[in-house]
Amino acid sequence: MGRSSRSVEGQAPRILLVGLRPEEEDAVARGLAAAPQGGVTLRAASGPEDARLAARAGSIQAVVCSFDDFPGLVDSLPDLLGAAATTPTLVLAPPGSEQLAAGLLEREGTDVLLQAGNYRPLLVAWLRRMLARREPSWEEVGRIVRHEINNPLTGVLGNAELILADPATLPPQVRSRLRTIVDLAVRMRDVVRSLEVRLQRPEPFPHSPEASGPPPGPFELLARELIR
């Protein structure tokens, strides 16, 4: 029978521990207590079903999972983590499972740690490395989008206008299509400018507490905005 879920409370970010041994959970709690990133909230779950309940309390920055529970956790990942199906995940594999565990590395964002020797400090080190990562701010996302889209867009717009500067050499149908390209490029430039302004707001996309699952991150919200 699996252990009941427990949590070691702290502050965000949040880490989900699924099917870990008690000594592994204790090592994580002790190792992260002095983490330079500050307080960390640990959610311990006895299995995938328990993990689904634990994950409802908020977004998850990293997952540590036992080898036996990983297949069930993968099936639950869309429900657990929303669009962030590539949330960094460390699978703890027992000795003798090396060949099977190697196949898990094909999943993006998944690492494997063998439960042999003095492995627990490596587990803590992996978590600290994941916590050192940070999600880009709204302002950074806006700047990246503007830069990456406007650079090629400027070339498209400039070349189309250059060709239109000598319309006598162009068939009417080609001139009409080039004007359409210019109009759409200008519209895209305005949309990017507007999007950057919207992403500068502290909370441009409030998450309803009634919504199921964790709040979406900047890139998921950016995708929603682009397809509106």
C-alpha positions as CSV (number, residue, x, y, z in Angstrom):
1,M,0.0,0.0,0.0
2,G,1.4,3.4,-0.9
3,R,2.2,6.0,1.6
4,S,-0.3,8.8,2.2
5,S,0.6,12.1,0.7
6,R,2.3,14.7,2.8
7,S,3.7,18.2,2.2
8,V,6.7,20.1,3.5
9,E,5.5,23.7,3.4
10,G,7.6,26.6,2.3
11,Q,7.2,29.2,-0.4
12,A,7.1,28.9,-4.2
13,P,8.6,27.3,-6.3
14,R,6.8,23.9,-6.0
15,I,8.3,20.5,-6.5
16,L,6.3,17.3,-6.8
17,L,7.7,14.1,-5.3
18,V,5.9,10.9,-6.5
19,G,6.5,7.5,-5.0
20,L,9.8,8.4,-3.3
21,R,11.2,6.5,-0.3
22,P,10.9,8.3,3.1
23,E,14.7,8.7,3.3
24,E,14.7,10.3,-0.2
25,E,12.0,12.7,0.7
26,D,13.9,13.6,3.9
27,A,17.1,14.1,1.9
28,V,15.3,16.5,-0.5
29,A,13.7,18.5,2.4
30,R,17.0,18.8,4.2
31,G,19.0,19.6,1.0
32,L,16.7,22.3,-0.2
33,A,16.1,23.9,3.2
34,A,19.3,25.9,2.7
35,A,18.9,26.3,-1.1
36,P,20.0,29.8,-2.2
37,Q,16.7,30.1,-4.1
38,G,14.9,30.5,-0.9
39,G,11.8,28.7,0.4
40,V,10.5,25.7,-1.6
41,T,7.2,23.9,-1.4
42,L,7.4,20.1,-1.6
43,R,4.4,18.0,-2.4
44,A,4.9,14.3,-1.7
45,A,2.5,11.8,-3.3
46,S,2.3,8.0,-3.1
47,G,1.5,7.5,-6.8
48,P,0.1,9.2,-9.9
49,E,-3.5,9.5,-8.6
50,D,-2.3,11.1,-5.4
51,A,0.0,13.3,-7.5
52,R,-3.0,14.6,-9.5
53,L,-4.6,15.8,-6.3
54,A,-1.3,17.3,-5.0
55,A,-0.7,19.2,-8.3
56,R,-4.1,20.9,-8.1
57,A,-2.8,23.3,-5.4
58,G,-0.6,25.1,-7.9
59,S,1.9,25.0,-10.7
60,I,4.8,22.6,-10.6
61,Q,8.4,23.6,-11.4
62,A,10.0,20.1,-11.2
63,V,9.0,16.4,-10.6
64,V,10.9,13.6,-9.0
65,C,9.3,10.2,-9.6
66,S,10.0,6.6,-8.8
67,F,10.7,4.3,-11.7
68,D,7.6,2.2,-11.0
69,D,5.3,5.2,-10.9
70,F,6.7,7.0,-14.0
71,P,4.5,5.2,-16.6
72,G,1.3,6.2,-14.8
73,L,2.6,9.7,-14.2
74,V,3.3,10.2,-17.9
75,D,-0.4,9.3,-18.6
76,S,-1.4,11.9,-16.1
77,L,1.0,14.6,-17.2
78,P,-1.5,16.6,-19.3
79,D,-3.9,16.7,-16.4
80,L,-1.2,17.4,-13.8
81,L,0.9,20.0,-15.6
82,G,-1.4,21.4,-18.3
83,A,0.5,22.6,-21.4
84,A,3.8,22.1,-19.6
85,A,4.2,18.5,-20.5
86,T,8.0,19.0,-20.6
87,T,8.3,20.0,-17.0
88,P,11.7,18.8,-15.8
89,T,11.3,15.3,-14.4
90,L,13.9,13.1,-12.7
91,V,13.2,9.4,-12.5
92,L,14.9,7.4,-9.7
93,A,15.7,4.0,-11.2
94,P,16.8,1.0,-9.1
95,P,19.9,-1.0,-9.9
96,G,19.3,-3.5,-12.7
97,S,16.9,-1.3,-14.6
98,E,19.5,0.6,-16.5
99,Q,18.5,-0.6,-20.0
100,L,14.8,0.2,-19.4
101,A,15.6,3.5,-17.8
102,A,17.7,4.6,-20.7
103,G,14.6,4.6,-22.9
104,L,13.0,7.2,-20.6
105,L,15.6,9.8,-21.7
106,E,13.8,10.0,-25.1
107,R,11.1,12.1,-23.4
108,E,12.0,15.7,-23.5
109,G,12.8,17.1,-20.1
110,T,13.4,13.7,-18.4
111,D,16.6,12.7,-16.6
112,V,17.3,9.4,-14.9
113,L,19.3,8.9,-11.6
114,L,20.3,5.4,-10.5
115,Q,19.5,4.6,-6.9
116,A,23.0,3.3,-6.2
117,G,25.9,4.4,-4.0
118,N,25.6,7.9,-2.5
119,Y,23.0,9.1,-5.0
120,R,20.9,11.3,-2.7
121,P,23.2,14.4,-2.9
122,L,23.0,14.1,-6.7
123,L,19.2,14.2,-6.4
124,V,19.4,17.4,-4.4
125,A,21.9,18.9,-6.8
126,W,19.5,18.1,-9.8
127,L,16.7,19.9,-8.0
128,R,18.8,22.9,-7.2
129,R,19.8,23.2,-10.8
130,M,16.2,23.1,-11.9
131,L,15.3,25.7,-9.3
132,A,18.0,28.0,-10.6
133,R,16.2,28.2,-13.9
134,R,13.7,31.0,-14.1
135,E,10.7,31.6,-16.4
136,P,11.1,34.7,-18.5
137,S,9.1,37.7,-17.4
138,W,6.2,39.1,-19.4
139,E,8.4,42.0,-20.5
140,E,11.2,39.6,-21.7
141,V,8.7,37.5,-23.6
142,G,7.3,40.7,-25.3
143,R,10.8,41.8,-26.3
144,I,11.8,38.4,-27.6
145,V,8.6,38.2,-29.7
146,R,9.0,41.7,-31.1
147,H,12.7,41.1,-32.0
148,E,12.2,37.7,-33.6
149,I,9.1,38.7,-35.6
150,N,10.1,42.3,-36.5
151,N,13.5,41.4,-37.9
152,P,12.2,39.2,-40.8
153,L,9.1,41.3,-41.1
154,T,11.1,44.4,-41.8
155,G,12.8,42.6,-44.6
156,V,9.6,41.4,-46.1
157,L,8.0,44.9,-45.9
158,G,11.0,46.7,-47.2
159,N,11.5,44.4,-50.2
160,A,7.8,44.5,-51.1
161,E,7.7,48.3,-51.0
162,L,11.0,48.5,-53.0
163,I,9.4,46.4,-55.8
164,L,6.2,48.5,-55.7
165,A,8.3,51.6,-56.2
166,D,8.5,50.8,-59.9
167,P,4.9,49.6,-60.5
168,A,5.1,50.1,-64.3
169,T,7.2,47.0,-64.7
170,L,4.7,44.8,-62.8
171,P,1.5,43.1,-64.0
172,P,-1.7,44.4,-62.2
173,Q,-2.2,41.1,-60.5
174,V,1.3,41.1,-59.1
175,R,1.0,44.7,-57.9
176,S,-2.3,43.8,-56.1
177,R,-0.7,40.8,-54.3
178,L,2.3,42.8,-53.3
179,R,0.0,45.5,-51.8
180,T,-1.7,42.7,-49.9
181,I,1.7,41.6,-48.5
182,V,2.5,45.1,-47.4
183,D,-0.9,45.5,-45.7
184,L,-0.6,42.2,-43.9
185,A,3.0,43.0,-42.8
186,V,2.0,46.4,-41.4
187,R,-0.9,44.7,-39.6
188,M,1.4,42.1,-38.1
189,R,3.8,44.8,-37.0
190,D,1.0,46.6,-35.2
191,V,-0.2,43.3,-33.6
192,V,3.3,42.6,-32.3
193,R,3.6,46.2,-30.9
194,S,0.2,45.8,-29.2
195,L,1.1,42.4,-27.8
196,E,4.3,43.7,-26.3
197,V,2.4,46.5,-24.5
198,R,-0.1,43.9,-23.2
199,L,2.6,41.7,-21.9
200,Q,4.1,44.6,-19.9
201,R,1.1,44.6,-17.6
202,P,1.7,42.8,-14.2
203,E,-1.3,40.5,-14.5
204,P,-2.5,40.7,-18.1
205,F,-4.2,37.3,-17.9
206,P,-5.7,36.6,-14.5
207,H,-6.3,32.9,-13.8
208,S,-9.7,32.0,-12.4
209,P,-9.5,30.2,-9.1
210,E,-12.4,28.0,-10.4
211,A,-10.4,26.8,-13.4
212,S,-9.0,23.3,-13.1
213,G,-5.3,22.7,-13.2
214,P,-2.4,25.1,-12.6
215,P,-2.4,28.7,-14.0
216,P,-0.9,28.9,-17.5
217,G,2.6,30.2,-17.9
218,P,3.7,33.1,-20.1
219,F,4.3,31.1,-23.3
220,E,1.0,29.3,-23.1
221,L,-0.8,32.7,-22.6
222,L,1.2,34.1,-25.4
223,A,0.1,31.3,-27.7
224,R,-3.5,32.0,-26.7
225,E,-3.1,35.7,-27.5
226,L,-1.6,35.1,-30.9
227,I,-4.5,32.8,-32.0
228,R,-7.3,35.1,-30.8
